[in-house]
Amino acid sequence: MLSKNIFSIRNAAFVLLFIALTLIADQVKVSAIWGSPGQTFTLFQMIGPLPGFFLGPVVGVISVLVAEIVGFIALGKTVDLVNILRLLPMLAAAYYFGTAGKLRRYSLVIPIVAMALFVLNPVGSQAWAYSLYWLIPIICALAKPNSLFFKALGATFMAHCMGSIVWLYLVNPMTPELWMALIPVVAMERFSFAIGITVSFVAVNALLNRFFSESKVDVLNIEKHISLF
């Protein structure tokens, strides 16, 4: 009984650790959001998907959601539909990053639906090429299912497709020309995020493997053999 309680406490501690990590990362600004003065991407873009792997897709997604809600409250954001929907992109990324095989393939309905919604929009239909980016998580899941970098690349584009749809329909009615102008910006931005996710994963995994690989922490997943590509 005692050992079970200890393991339970350890499990909760790891969940809290990743919640704290995502909260801290969300305060570190990385780059401005093009076309949105005053808003920036943060280190959270590179850390957010990790709990999906280390804690599993279910517990990982819950931990990211809790971190986002705490940050939401701490920053005093207005409770409205747009801000609530903005919680979803990283949840999708964490789930994608933490799953494999059929489970990850189930999540591919998200980029497919996002592409359809983008093309059906009057503005999006004139910039349909932009939505082709969302083929990337599908290709990564089918062609490179066990590659760390391609998993990271697919995860960041999962977040991108959901965020773009929220932006298109509810936030900023940009012109088709602006959407098209974003294509090279997105390529550089998301490739950088994928590298950041990969590096962050390797670093965190190495630390966990060094200090906790022999511990019986049943909620924690540690990858001993990493395939980068």
N, C-alpha and C positions, 0 to 999 in steps of 0.2 A: 504493500500500500504506500509506504513511504517513498519507494523508488518511483512509483507512478506519479506521485505528487511532485517529485523533483523534476521528472521529465515534463510534466504539465507546466510547471513554472518556467522551465527552459524554453518550451515551445512558445509560451506567451512572451517571454523575453525577446525571442528572435523576431516575433511579429512586431513588437514595440520598437525594436532596433531598426527595422526596415521602414516603419512609419516615421520614425525620427529622421532617418536618412533622407527620405523623400521630402520631408518638410524642410530640412536644411538645404537640399539641392534646389528647391523651388525658390529660394531666396538669392541664388547666385545667378546673375544675369549673364547670358551668353551672347545674344545678338538681338537686334531690333526686329520686330515683325514688320515686314515690308508692307506699306500701305496702311499701317495702323499706328499713328503717332502715339508715343507714350507707352506702348506695349512691347514686351520683349519675350523672347524665348529664354528659358533658364536651364540650369544643369539638370533639372527634373526631366527634361526630354531625354537625357542620357542615362538617368538612374531609374526613372519610373518603371520601365518594363522588367527590371531585374527581379523584384519579388515574385513575379509570375513563375520564374524558374525555381529560385531557391526555396520558396514557400509553397510551391505548387500553384496551379492556375486558379483554384478557388480561394484558398487562403491568401495568395498573393494579390488577387484582384480586390479582395476585401480590405487588405492592408493599404493598398493604394487608394481605395475609395475613402477609407477613414482618414488617411493623410490629407487627401484633397478637401474633405469636409472640414477638418480642423483648420487647414490653411484658409479655406473659404471664410470661416468664422473669424479667424485671427485678423484677416485683412479687411473685415467688415464689408464684404461684397454684398450687393443687393440680391435678394432671393427672387430671381425671375427665371423665365424659361431659358433664356440664352445662357446665363451663368450655370444653370443646372446641367444643360446639355454639354457645356464645355468640360464637364467632369468625365464625359464618356470616352473621348479619344484615348487617354492613357490607360483606361480600363481595358479597352480592346487591344492595345499594344501589349499590356502585361499578360493578357490571356494568350495571345498569339505566341509571345516569347516563351511562355511556360508550357505549351502543349506540343504534341507531335502526332503524326499519323492522322487518324480519322478525326480526332478532337480538333486539331488545327484546321483540318479541311472544312469542318463545320463552320468555322469562323470566316471562311472565305466568302460566305454570303454577304458579309459586310461590304467589301470593296465592290462586289458585283452590283449590289443595290445602290451604293454610292455613285457608281458610274452611270447607272440608269437615271438616278435623280438629277445628276449634273446635266446630262444630255437633254432631259425633259424640261429643264428650266430654260426660259426664253433667252437669258443671257448665256447660260452654260452651253446651250446648243450651238452658239456661235464661237465657242472656244472649246469644242469637244476634245481637241487634242490634249488639253490639260488633264482630262480624266484618264488618259492612257497610263498615267503614272500608277494607277491603282491596279494595274495588271501585275505590278512587281510583287506584292505579297502573295499573289496566286502562283506566280512562276517560282518564287523562292520556296514556297511550301511543297510544290510538286517536283521541282527539279533538284533542289538542294535542301532536303528536309533536315539534315543533321549538321549543316554548316553553321557555325556560330555567327559569322559575319552576315550570311544571307538571312539567318533568322532575325538578326538585329535590323537588317535592311527592311525585311518584311514587316517587322513590328513598327518601325518608325513610319512606314507608309500606311499602316493600319490607322495609326493616330492621325496622319495627314488627311486621309480620305474623310474621316468623320469630322474633323475640324473644318475642312473645306466646305462640306455640305452645310454645316451650321452657319458658317460665314456667308455662304452664297444665299441662303434662304432667310436668315434672320438678322444678320449683323450689318454687312456693308454691301450695298448693291453696286459692285465694281463693274466697269464696262468689260466687254469681251477682250478688248485690246489690253487691258490691265491684266486680265487672267493669263493671256498669252505671254505677256511680258514676264510673268512670274515663272515661266517654265524653266529657264536656266537658273534662276534663283533657287527654286525648289530642288533642282538637281544637286547644287552645291550644299545647300542646307541639310538635306536629308542624308546625303552621303556622309557629311560631317557627323550628323547625329548617329548614324549607324556605326561609324568608327568609334565614337564616344561610348556607345552602348557596349561594343565589343571590348574595348579597353577596360571599361568599368567592370564588366563581368569577369574578365580575366583577373583583375586585381582583387575583387571581392572573393571570387572563388578560391584564389590562391591563399588568402588569409583564412578563409573558413577551412580549407583543406589542411592548412598548417596547424591550426589550433583546435579544430573540432571534428576532424575526420574520424576519430576513434570514439567520439561521444555519441551516446544513444539519444539523439534529438530527432524524434521520428518525423517532425514536420519539415526538417531541413534537408534539401537536396544539394549534394556536392558533386560536381563533375570532375572525376579523376583523369579522364582522357578527353581532351578538348580537340575537336577538329575545327580549325579556324575557317577553312574554305572547303 
